[in-house]
Amino acid sequence: MLVRGTEERLKPNKDRLREFTDAELPRLQRDLYARVPVYPEFEQLTLSFSLERMREWLGPDHAVVRRLMGKESPDALATRLIAETELNDAAFRKRVWEGGKRAVDASRDPMIVLARSIDGEARAIRKQYEDEVEAPIASAAERIAAARFKAYGTHTYPDATFTPRLNYGIVQGWTENGSAVEPFTHLDRAFSRATGATPFKIPESWMRVRPQLDLNTPFCISTSNDIVGGNSGSPLIDVSGRLVGLMFDGNIHSIAGRYWFNPDNNRAIALHPAIIREALDKVYGAKQLLSELQAN
């Protein structure tokens, strides 16, 4: 952001990369100036991983790989860069940004040096991607949309208009490794799997009230609805229009649902209203909210 952004700001607005236009600069500056926590161990891990993948895909003899790494391993290089950089300091980032391209060119911060050294190649790859991938996809999307409109006219829902969508399905389990998976889970299942460690660690607020909880309370429902990411929070309604669940996830087989739907095992997952009531009442003590929900 610093290396590329300070250079892009020197260009007329219409000639800049889209993330550095005048309309985007306030958001970008907000992110640069934000005094948020930085976790060196995490940064070192992600940078090392990306460097390893670069060396794996380009090969150890690629010019960029040799220039960046020299005789250092990806892990050693990432460790050194993260340890020596000042980019974790919001005040430093602000000084460099306000100093413009001159400050970036003069900087000896190792992360800025690294970004400067590969920006030319990175820009070339980006332009190739925009010209050879994004542009044909956009052009094809226009032709497909025109063909669909010619075939279907106004008889299908338009996308991305924030208007309601309905998807039909039934409450249904599936078969996993030869065993039937029931379409309902219950609260006792969570406690029976609890180990005290992630991902099976139950919050202390739930553990404290365990004796008061009805462990037979329905928790999750699986349905055959064909939905994908972005539907979380949508209501699950029955044939009478009653709220009977809150969609929030899918089973492992639904990961491919963005591309195709397998009715045998692709399932959407909803939260049962009963567990919402149980939690609001006995775990969170949200009596007022619960009374409002039950009143409606």
N, C-alpha and C positions, 0 to 999 in steps of 0.2 A: 504493500500500500504506500509506504513512504517513497521507495525508489521509483516506482512507476507513476505514482500520483503527482509527485513534485515535477516530473517531466511533462505529464499530460496537461497540467495546469498552464503551461506555457503556450499551449495550442489554442486556436479558436474553439469555442464550445462545440461546434458542429463536427470538428475533426477529432475529438477525444474518444477514447474508449468509453463505452456506455456507463461504466461504474464511476467515472470521474467527471461527468458532466456537472454543470452548475446545479442542476436539480438534485444530484446525488451527494454533492460535497458536504452539506450540513450533516447528513447521516454518517458519512465517512469520518468527518472530524469528531463527531460525538464518540464514535467507536475508538478512535485513536487517543482521545483525551480521557477516556473512561478510566477511573482508578479502580480497576477490578483485580481480584486476586490472581496471581500467576503461580502455577505449580511446576517448578523446574523438572521434577521427576517425570511428570506427564509430558511436558514439552520435549524432554530428551527422548522419551520412548517413541512418541509419534514422529519426531524428526528422524530418528535412527531407522524406524520402520520404512519411512518413505525413501530414505537414501538406499536402504537395502533393496527395495523394489526397483529403484532406478538402475542400480548396478546390475540387478538380475535381468531386467528387460532390455537395457541398452548394451550390456556386456561390459566387462572390466576394462576393455581396451578402447571404449568409446571416448572421444576427445573430451566431452563434457565431464564424464565420470573421472577421467584421469586429472583434469584440471581442478575439480572440486575436492577430490579425496587425496590425491597424491599418494602417500604411503600409509594414510590413516584408514582405519576401518570405519564403516558407517557409524558404529556405536561410539568409537573414540572421537570422531569428528563431531557428532551430535552432542556428546558430553562437553567437549571443549567449547563449542559455539554457545550452548545454553549457559555455561558457567561464566563466559566472558562478556556476553552481550549486556547492554544496558536497556534493551527494548522493554524489559519488564517494568521500567519506570515511566509512568505516564508523562511526567514533566520532561523527560528526555525526548520522548516521542513528539511532544508538542513543540519543543525547541527545533527539532529537525524539520518538522513539517512547516513551521513558520519561517525557517531559514531557507526553504525552497531547494531548488536543484543544487545550488552552490553548497549548501550544508550537506546534502546527500553525497555529492561528489567528494567533499573533503573528509567525510566521516571515515573513521577507522574501526567502527564497530563491526565485529566479525560477521554478524548476521546481515548487516547492510552491505558489506563487502561481498558476501556470498550472493545476495540478490542482484547486486550490480553485475556480477560476473556472468550470470546466466540470463539476464533479462532479454538480451538480443535473441538468443535461441528460443526462449519462452514466447516472445512476441511472434516469432516466425511460425511456431507450432500453433499458436492461437489463431493466427490469420488463416493458416491452412485448414484448421478445424472449422472456422466460420465459413470459409469459401466452399469447402468440399463436403461438409456435413450439415451445418446449420442451414445454409442457403438452400440446398436441395430439399431438405426436410420441410422448410417453410413453403417453398414453391409447391411441393407435392401436397402439403396440407391444404393449400388453397384450392388445388384442382380436385382433391378428394371432397372437400366441403362443397364445392360447386356441383360435383356429380351427385352427392347425397341430397342436396337441395333440389336438384332436378328430378331425382327419383322419388323423394319423400315429401318435398314441399314443406309445409308447416305442420305436418302430422307427427313429427318427432320432437322431443324436448331439445331445445338448444342447450349448449354447455356453458358453464361458468356465468350464469345469470342470477345466482342466489335464489332461484325459484325452487319450490319443493320438488323432491323426487320420491317416488315410491318404488320399492323393490319387493317382490313377493317371494315368500319362502315358508317353510314349515319348521317346527321344532323337531330336530333330528340329530341323532348321534352319528357315529361312523365306526368303521372297523380299523383297528390299528394292530399290525403284526398278528392278525388272526383273532384278536380279542375285540369284543364289542365295547365301544366307549359310549356310556350313557349320555343323553343330552342335558342332564342336570348334575351339578355338583352341589354339595352342602357344606356348611360351615365346619363340621367336624373333620372334613378332609384336610382343611388347612392346618388344624392343630395336630392331626395324626402325622403329617409330613414335617412338622416343625423340628428343626435341628438346632435352632439358636444361632445359626450362621447364614449369611447370604447365600443363595436366594430364598432360603426357607426360614428366615428369621421373622417372627411375628412381632410387631411393635409392642412395647411395654404397655401402652394404653389398652391394647386388646387383652394382653395376658392378665392384667389386673382384674378385669371384669369377666374373665372366663367362666367362673361359677354362675354368673347371672345370665350368660348368653344361652339362647336356644340353639344347640349344636345341630339340630335338624333343619335349620333355616336354609332354604334354597339360596345358592350363591351365584352361580353362573348358568347360562343357558346357551346351548349351541343350536344354530339354525342353518338352514340351507340357503340363506340369502346371499346373493352374489354381490358383495361390496368389497371395497378396497380401502387403502389408507385415505384419510380425510373424512371418513364417516363417523369417527369417534365422537360420541356425545349425541348421536342421532337416536330418536326414540324408536323402540320396537313396539308396535301397536298390533292388537288382535283384530279380528274381523269386525268387531263392534266399535273399533276406534279407541279402545282402552289402552293405556300405557302399561305394558307388561314387561318392559326391559329397557336397558340403556346400552346401546352398542358401544363397544370399546376395543375390540380386538378380533383376531381370527386364529384358527389353529395353524399348525406348522404348514399344512398343505395349502393354506390360503395365500402363502407368499407369492405363488405364481398366478394368483387371481387377477393381477393387473393385465395379464396377457391371455389367459384362458381360464375357463371355469370347469372344474371336474366335479360333477354332481355326486360322485361316490364318496369323496372325502373332504372337499373344500367346505369349511364351516365358518360362519361368523359367530362371534361370542358376545353375549350381552350380559349385563349385570341384572340380577333379579330384584324387583322392587322390595321384596321382603328383607333382603340383606341391607338395603339402604335404610329401611325403617329401623331395623335392629341396631345398626351402627349409630344412627343419629340419636336413638333413644338411650342405649346402654353404654356406648363407647364414648361418644362425643358430647352427650348431654345437650344436644341442640333441640330442646323441647319446643321452642317457639317455631323453629323452622319445620319441625315434624308436624306440628299442629296445623301449620299453613298448608303443607302438602296434603295432609289427610282431609282438610276442609275442601280441597279442590278435587 
